[in-house]
Structures are given as C-alpha cells and as structure tokens.
Amino acid sequence: MGKEFVSWSFLLVLLMTLAPGNVAGGDGNVLRLPSMDAGESDSGMMMGMGMGMGVEEEGNDPDFKVFFFMKDVQVGKTIPVSFPHLKESDPARNLPRKTPTSLPFSLKALPSLLRFLSIPPASPQALAMEKTIITCEIERPGEYRACISSVESLTDFVGSIFGGDVRFEILRTSVATKTSPVLQNYTVVEVKEKTSTQTLPCHNLPYPYAVFYCHILMDTTNKMFKVTLRRENGAVVEGVLVCHMDTSKWNRNFYAFRQLGVEPGTTEACHFVPAYDMTVVLVPN
C-alpha cells in the first residue's frame, strides 16, 4: 500500500464527505462483476494466481519459492517456503464488518478523488489505485467475481452465488515477521484437509481502504488444507494451502511450471495463500 497513503482516520472523514456514485460500498456494499460466459478463462486464472503470489519477476527469483506438489507437504518433511512480509495492523488488510459509507470507485471518479487527497496523478499511489479499479471493472469470461470492501459485502456476494442461507469461514495464513527472511525452511507439523466443496479466493488489492478481489473460476477442482509449519528457530506459522488439481488450461510459460519442472496438465500445483489474502470456505450445514 505504501507509507505515503493517507491515514485510515483521514479516509473515514473522506468517506463521510464524498457523494456516492459507481461505488464499492453502495447497493449492498459490493461492486458486482458477474461474468458467467461459457468456458474457463486462462487470462482470468493467471490474473488471479498472479495477484495471489506475486508478479512474474518474483517467479524468476530463486529465493521466491511458491509452488509445491501435494507429496511435498507431508508431516515430517522440511520444505523451503517464501512468505512475504506485511503489516498485521495495515487497515487495508483488515476487512471491516460494514463499509462506513459510499466511496466513489470508478475510473471516472478517480481524478477528483486524487485531487481531494492531493495525490499526484502519476505517483505510485495513483497508479496503484488506477490498476485496482481496472482490475475490478474488466470483464473476464468464466469468472463470477466481485470487489468487496466489508464482511457485509462478502456475505452478499457469497449468498448471491450459493444461496442466502449458506455458512462460510474465512481462512488466512499467519503473518511473517519483518525480522525474518522471506525464504526459510519449514518443517510440516500437521496437515488438515478442508472438506468444503467450494472455495472462494480473495486477493488484497492496493487501495487506501480494504478492497479484495474475490472470484470463482468455473469448472475447476481445488483442494484446501490447513497446514501447521515450524521454522528452524521454532516459530510456528499456520498456513492455508491450495492445490489446483487441473493445470491443463494454464499458460505453459507461467512460472509455476518452471519451479515444478512439469508441463501443464501433468500434475497438480499447490501454493500457500499469502497472509495479505484470504480464502472463503463454505461450511457444511
């Protein structure tokens, strides 16, 4: 998000003064982006994966270890894992129960918002906000998705897909501390598979307040695990592991295949959900 972003308290004042428009936060607190066209989108899959695990340049870094086979994540095994750092107190990571009020959320409204915040149009903050809005507005066939800004909007979105009486839980990986290297060796202490038939990944996007891109890719098969890991110094990390069981439609140049040394569709690809993201898992009634 960047240290230069205005404080959360200042933004709460801003939220109370700006008029609603095409917003994330109005009309059920969700900017709805349904796209149910036939067929799975390779670009949508890659975009979601990229947001969840970092840009392609990080995939070329030998110290950026993300992908695994299921057989690698077994109790007693030691594996190298990259857990990016973040600030636990970052307000943009913590999803509030309700959005305080409506904040304009569109490319059309962005110039006036930047002027109000005294953010230069070409600054890194402005470019990050623009990219987030574009990510939320662009159409991607094969996905049903929304950019959400509160637990209330997440509940609305989940209910619109699975029904209003559905129950769910939010899973998150615990935080890596600033004092530790990103890449470390971890021993697998415990693995618990989640039995939910549906999972909804939500990727934290750069913005002055919490915005998550939540999406479901149609006709995909994933497995979800809660994994307890112990670092060499004894510190424990509770990780959320996702295994994508069908990679046949992924771009063969995607860095997952370079890390695993396999071809698309030949095996599963597993990764830990970063601490700045979250995964929604349906709870059986």
KADA-V864005 format. One record per helix or strand of 2 or more residues. SS is the DSSP state (@ for helix, = for strand). FROM is the first residue (numbers start at 0). TO is the last residue. If there is no record, write none. Layout:
[[SS,FROM,TO] [SS,FROM,TO]]
This chain:
[[@,7,16] [=,22,23] [=,29,33] [@,41,52] [@,55,58] [=,66,67] [@,69,71] [=,77,81] [=,102,103] [@,106,116] [@,123,136] [=,142,147] [@,150,161] [=,166,170] [=,182,193] [=,198,203] [=,211,216] [=,221,230] [=,235,243] [@,254,259] [=,268,271] [=,277,282]]
